[in-house]
Amino acid sequence: MANNNAPLLEMKNIQKSFYGNQVLNDINITLNEGDVLGLCGENGAGKTTLMKILFGMEEIAETGGYGGEICFNGEKVDFKSPFDALNAGIGMVHQEFSLIPGFTATENILLNREPLKRNVISEVFGDRLNTLNYNEMTGRAENAIEKMGFKIDPKMVIADMPVGHKQFTEIARELSKENLRLLILDEPTAVLTESEADALLQSIKSMSERGVAVIFVTHRLEEIMTVCNKVVVMRDGLVVMDTRAEDTDVKKITKAMVGRDVESVDNKSVGTDETAETIMSIKNLWVDMPGETVRNVSLDVKKGEILGIGGLAGQGKLGVPNGIMGLYEAGGTVVFKGNEIPLNSPRKCLDSNIAFVSEDRRGVGLLLDETLEWNIAFPAMQIQNKFLKKLFGGLIKWRDEKAIKEVTDKYIDELQIKCTSSKQKAKELSGGNQQKICLAKSFALEPEFLFASEPTRGIDVGAKSLVLEALRKLNKEKGVTVVVISSELEELRGVCDRIAIVSGGEVAGILPASKSSEEFGQLMVSKVI
Amino acid sequence: MKERIKNIIAEFGISRLIIVGFILFMFALAPVSGNKISTLLSNVANRFAWNGLLVLSMVPMIHSGCGLNFGLPLEIEAGLLGVTIAIEMGFTGNEAFLAALTIATPFAILFGTLYGFLLNKIKGGEMMIATYVGFSAVSLMCIGWVMLPFKNPVIVWGYTGKGLRTMISIENYYYEVLSGFLRFKLFGVTIPTGAILFFALIAFGIWAFLHTKTGTAMTAVGSNPTFAKAAGINIDRIRMLSVILSTWIAAIGIINYQQGFGYVQLYTAPYSMAMPAVAAILLGGASVNKASISNVIIGTILYQAIVTTTPNVINSLINLDISDVIRIIVSNGVILFALTRKIEEPKK
């Protein structure tokens, strides 16, 4: 123990940017022994990034490291890898499981820290050939499971476990480490049933009584109120609230998270015109998109409306546009303006004048190594033969650089894209500006119907409102029917006329945007698988 | 001013500056070692004219994301079939050149289609597979050159009357049909005008193609295939087209090479063609999915300058024949160097 008076953990002025996109700004967090810190914030607020910095994940160093300093146990630390963090006594349970499916719980819990027995071969060839001491392993694993306070079978193979038990195995693994001082739980209850979640909260309490500090990242605010004694709320890379749990309540936290009064959403929508004709009718759609499986979606989109599709992550809302646009294998029927659109063929959709802004900006949305001109003009050139000069009676379709520059400059101006020139490479732009390029690309197609999938994911507030404003303008001025898919409900409520909630790969219900958050929330969890 | 010089250097690349410096150093040493600079320069000009098209054949496949074309030997076989069949059919003189180009074309399309079909099956591992495609094509054609029913006494082995010879002189066919055209001397340096014009013509064709709608799509497929797919492009079709185009340029490229070199080399000769072409385009500043015509021109000149001047100068200086050793070290060294460069991106 270096210094007993110093707090266990101090994070000072932490800063981090990805590719010029500032995701963390001047974060200060202090934590004492036995503290339970609830860390919350909307998607993309920077919670996970902050935890990755604390845990020394390699991707942080690979993307240029971070600014500021971290003191653990009174000493300044700079973790180069998770191993350093583990040695210092920090454990982390990730959103994604890191367990070996074919091993038992015991083996996973003590992986690489197994108690060993000497044998004849290892006497000759050295310690690496020692055999595992299974008796003692079972003992230690059971000990850790007991500490956790939730019973799981130590002999069960991970692959056979329900999701909740996998989560507990991870926690038990961290608890089995003797030197554990701080445990980070990144959205541990997202996959748990209610009773499992309660058990987890119990075990967090008992950990804290034993002097282990816990950082608890979650979206479920009630849980924070139950177990935490400190609450930190992050928004757009800033700490907007840092207080003791008894001084606050769920309402205040929510307000801090979304940065405005939740009930007074600024929606200029006039509501959907119920008599409007149906422009797109989706029937029994299934989409095989990994992590976003759509099982059976039927949905009618009215002409001229802005329809939102919301829902929890992994429930299939992203699968809907990706499936219709032919990027993932899909089945069912989609009728657009009276004609059935063949699925699994991006070209057919684009030919029908439907455009798509992908949620995967860097993977699908952009030609990162090409100029902004190419990015914006390319789909319109290929699909609608725009920006081409016809030579020799149309035999040769020559790129019309001048027209391309004109249209690019027009959108740079219109969407206030920050760049040095239209010849700049797309990868050099920040996230928000890249997103605007993606929008410009689909605007250049002059579509009748636009899917915008997570149009504001990972971009700053200023860019966010600009992007949403651009979508609204497109809808109002050009009469384009827009479908916005987003995991941020408040954002959908701000821009949409109606919102469909997808849960468990099906449409759980469609409500006008003016309904309360609670009603939407109930729909979101109604069919969760 | 300082800033501008810095920019120019960054644009050109430090590594290439070093190579240029090295070449200049070799030229400076030339008089000391008893080599005439004009002869060395003539060599470079000639070699550029022979090899330019083979290097150019890399461009379409790089653009469509099929990577560096290590399968060049396969494509060369198409050209060799064109030449041997043309001679077998009795074409002589300059007609044989045109006949060879014409006959090579359908073979190039056939080989390109098969090769493209294969490359579309193994996206992401193109370069590895291409290397082996090149190897197996050469081995297969080694059997082919023995077995195929060629009869013309000019090209078959004298003592059995069956099977093609390893080297066929084209002295009486189309030797220097292009290189000899409008050839002139400038300060003692011989410029093979015709061959350079032929290269320029094909290079212009590729440049123009890359400015058309389909050419743009090809570049986009190489840059980000998912983006292209989302924009309704049939990726497999574009890649196939790029492979056929590459194959055709390589096929006529080898015929062009022969008209300057003077011999048709069969059997295992195509093995040694892929590495120098790959090295040249990388040296010219191309990466695994970006290449321009200027990369081809600069790269071919730099590469040929190194492999022609260095051995000559060093041989004369140390009186020992190690030219081939140096050539191999240089060309493979350049490939190794250039491939390690490709992943380096400016970090922010």
Boltz contact constraints between the chains, C-beta under 6 A:
constraints:
  - contact:
      token1: [A, 19]
      token2: [B, 348]
      max_distance: 6.0
  - contact:
      token1: [A, 20]
      token2: [B, 348]
      max_distance: 6.0
  - contact:
      token1: [A, 346]
      token2: [B, 230]
      max_distance: 6.0
  - contact:
      token1: [A, 346]
      token2: [B, 232]
      max_distance: 6.0
  - contact:
      token1: [A, 347]
      token2: [B, 232]
      max_distance: 6.0
  - contact:
      token1: [A, 350]
      token2: [B, 232]
      max_distance: 6.0
  - contact:
      token1: [A, 363]
      token2: [B, 226]
      max_distance: 6.0
  - contact:
      token1: [A, 364]
      token2: [B, 226]
      max_distance: 6.0
  - contact:
      token1: [A, 364]
      token2: [B, 230]
      max_distance: 6.0
  - contact:
      token1: [A, 367]
      token2: [B, 220]
      max_distance: 6.0
  - contact:
      token1: [A, 367]
      token2: [B, 223]
      max_distance: 6.0
  - contact:
      token1: [A, 367]
      token2: [B, 224]
      max_distance: 6.0
  - contact:
      token1: [A, 367]
      token2: [B, 227]
      max_distance: 6.0
  - contact:
      token1: [A, 369]
      token2: [B, 223]
      max_distance: 6.0
  - contact:
      token1: [A, 370]
      token2: [B, 223]
      max_distance: 6.0
  - contact:
      token1: [A, 378]
      token2: [B, 220]
      max_distance: 6.0
  - contact:
      token1: [A, 378]
      token2: [B, 231]
      max_distance: 6.0
  - contact:
      token1: [A, 379]
      token2: [B, 231]
      max_distance: 6.0
  - contact:
      token1: [A, 382]
      token2: [B, 217]
      max_distance: 6.0
  - contact:
      token1: [A, 382]
      token2: [B, 231]
      max_distance: 6.0
  - contact:
      token1: [A, 383]
      token2: [B, 232]
      max_distance: 6.0
  - contact:
      token1: [A, 388]
      token2: [B, 213]
      max_distance: 6.0
  - contact:
      token1: [A, 396]
      token2: [B, 212]
      max_distance: 6.0
  - contact:
      token1: [A, 397]
      token2: [B, 212]
      max_distance: 6.0
  - contact:
      token1: [A, 397]
      token2: [B, 213]
      max_distance: 6.0
  - contact:
      token1: [A, 398]
      token2: [B, 211]
      max_distance: 6.0
  - contact:
      token1: [A, 398]
      token2: [B, 212]
      max_distance: 6.0
  - contact:
      token1: [A, 399]
      token2: [B, 211]
      max_distance: 6.0
  - contact:
      token1: [A, 399]
      token2: [B, 216]
      max_distance: 6.0
